[in-house]
Amino acid sequence: MLQKLISAEPDMPLPHSQLAQCYLTTKKYAEAVPILRKLVDLNPDPPAPHFELAISLLSTKQIAAAIPELEIAVSKMPTWNDARLVLATAYAQSDREREAVTECEIVLESAPDHVGALLLEGRVLVQSKHAQAALPKLEKVVELQPDAAEPHEVLADAYEQLGNSAEAARERSAAKRLGASD
């Protein structure tokens, strides 16, 4: 029915939005992409359709195409930390470490205990051979979520990179005890 309405009224944003929501709810991201593209063309101002388009693109492994949509969403709503974190993740997946760290830092300015931003920034710093800078971020994540295995794993990688094998072993042991895969 929505598709018929879109065919009859192709410049009407509401049916596009409703159809996109149906596709997103059912995780039919590939089908959502053209509908969301049309929606942002029809009404480029709201940040949410740009974000939803980016999520659909990321879900279909189109990281490079998702980044500009995330950048638009964040520029329209600078305090939207979840969108910033998704943008930081996309940057990290695109080997744009500096931008990923910058986005994490912006999130941490307003939410200093944001576990996702702390962990992502720590991981990016370790992967880019800046383990010393990663330590405070990763130690804070372990403090905030002591029962989560992943922060212990990344912290172990940081200690290993710094040549502190005893601390690395301790963190790997904690990660394993908490259910991390080998």
Secondary structure, DSSP 8 states (H G I E B T S, - for coil): -HHHHHHH-TT-HHHHHHHHHHHHHTT-HHHHHHHHHHHHHH--S-HHHHHHHHHHHHHTT-HHHHHHHHHHHHHH-TT-HHHHHHHHHHHHHTT-HHHHHHHHHHHHHH-TT-HHHHHHHHHHHHHTT-HHHHHHHHHHHHHH-TT-HHHHHHHHHHHHHTT-HHHHHHHHHHHHHTT---
